[in-house]
Amino acid sequence: MRAEESVAQWLGPLVPAMEAGGGALVVLVDADKVGAIPDLLAAGATHFLVAPVTEASLRATLGSAQRLVERLGGGATHSQRAQRIRRGDALYWELGRADSVLRLSDSLARHLELADPRIRVAALLRRMPRAERRAVLVALRAMMRAGRPAALAHALPGRPGNRLVHHLRVEDGVIAADVEWLSETQDRDLASRDYLTGLWSRQAALDWLERRTGLATTILLLSISQFDRMNAAYGQVVGDALLGRIARRIERMVDDVVPGAMVARITGTEFLIGLTGEAAGNDRATFLARQAISAIGRPFSAGDHLIRLTARCGIAQARPEDDATHLLRRAGTALADARQAGGEGIRILSADRHSRQVDPDQLETDLRLALDRGEISIVFQPQYPVGSEEISGVEALARWNHPHYGPLGAGILFATAERSDYMLPLSAHIQAEALGQAAAWPRALSHLRLSINVTAADIAQPDFMSDLLGIVDESGFPRSRLTVEITESGLIENVAAAAELLTALRGEGLAVAIDDFGTGYSSLAYLKNLPLDYLKIDSGLAQDIAGTARDRIIVRGVINMAKSLGLKVIAEGVETQQQHDLLAREGCDYYQGFLRSAGVPSADLVSLILN
């Protein structure tokens, strides 16, 4: 903006494309045109640079814009957020409605070396370089008037090479911001990320492999089949968004099977998973390949359409003389074999160069031995009231400590049980084990509610109620503190009979919840017909509340329906303070998730509460 140019003229054609692609729009403004910034932000610009532009300010603004793109596209990985974002570690602030006081999170106040987390806007401005104050103040005022999301960045005295970026938003008339540090280290991290998916980049994957030269290493190279036809049918924007969703599925699956493994987008529609150490064996790699292909094969929704994709996988084991490039090339050879072959689409190029088809899956057989071997363990995930720091209840979750594949999550465990028709004995074992451990808790935990999961297959059994009550009473755990969660992803064939059974369970003193609401077959029918005390919002639905306005409307509608029926609402999978605050604002009663705690063994739960 150098002259009296029309904001609408220049930004009008750009904003729709930027918003459709989930991008950022940076405007360069001459120093004497700072007054135009409010109009620019109102017209759709997300960032601005005021001349004269320095290398530091350019780098900071581009870094801030990249953060926005990652947020819009889900680029920050699920596993990293789960580790990084905790209630006490979040950097954010809110501006009070009736005053000019910023209310900072405790962590942000510590970073800014402030004794009091309440600070006036003027005091914050005084902590910025004088040359940046006017532009920041103008952007803040423009945000207050226009109400559109925006971002601003500034340096802090005594912090060379570091800048703060504030991602501004308006929530119910209140201005709030998530805050991040921009530094040289973070810039380097950005350069090692794939711009489209947020995964590690090809170069980052090669660097990772180079550092493991000579170590036991195996890589999986996944390729999406016929993706160009999908692009031609639905368009590039849908295709790019779909790649991001594929990346999220791969990440979640890898986190479940091999936490900490390298996951990268190599190029186009090819993704790499890197395994090292004990995880680099053929069995683990084969299992991981099957899970990845299965995850990619589940339908994706795009408006009114369901998009179905297929994938192929090449697996290569490192030889002592392999460098990163050679190992990647050998994985490409295995992938080419997988593309040519039929069957499940997996090929391994072992260290002795022989390509072979993988052996049949042993998990179903292994599961029948797992109970006798004591491989199925129980962890308890804490549940919190939205307005309290005190744990009010826990959900019992199962983990499979497989002798070859290592720790496996509940998703893989129950999927295997369903395929092998072993769900009923597994479910009974988990219920008895969870109740037995909970009954042994000390008096300090006597206020905790315990939730155990039962499946549609469980409640269809003629003796389910008497068997379950027998397990409960034998354990000694009070019926009044037990909640039975019906997993909604399983189809209840006879809803009327289920309603009669659950009514009887409630008459015996147990509470009843519908679990994973929003993912299953007949959610509204369940709400209408089943006698319930709690509704648990599925983690994917709960996390959507921080997405688009349409996402929030759907979550709000679910909560309103539940409240209208007199049900308490529990949100699963809450990972960020923003998700927590939005869910609380919509009337959610309880939550669980990585924001506060993952599932922990019984002994750790006792320590968590006593300490």
Protein Blocks (a to p, Z undefined) as FASTA:
>chain_A
ZZlcdfklmmmmmmmmmmmnopacdddddfklmmmmmmmmmnopabdcdddddfklmmmm
mmmmmmmmmmmnomacfklmmmmmcfklpccddddfklccdcddfklmmmnopablcdcf
klmmmmpcfklmmmmmmmmmmmmmnopacddddddehighiacddddddeehiacddddd
ddfklmmmmmmpcfklopacfklmmmmmmmmgoiacdddddddehklmmmmmnojklmmm
mmmmmmmmmmmmmmmmmghiacddfbhjaccdddehjllpmklmmmmmmmmmmmmmpccd
ehjaccddddddddddddfklcfklmmmmmmmmmmmmmmpgcjopacddfkopacddddd
fklmmmmmmmmnopaccdddddddfkbcbdfbdcdddddddfklopadfklmmmmmmmno
pmmmmmmmmmmmmmmmmmmpcfklmmpccdddddfklmmpmklmmmmmmmmmmnopafkl
cccdddfkbccfblmlmmmmmmmmmmnopacddehihiammlmlmmmmpccfbdcddfkl
mmmmmmcfklmmmmmmmmmmmmmnopacddehiabfklmmmmmmnopabdcdjkloccdd
fklmmmmmmZZ
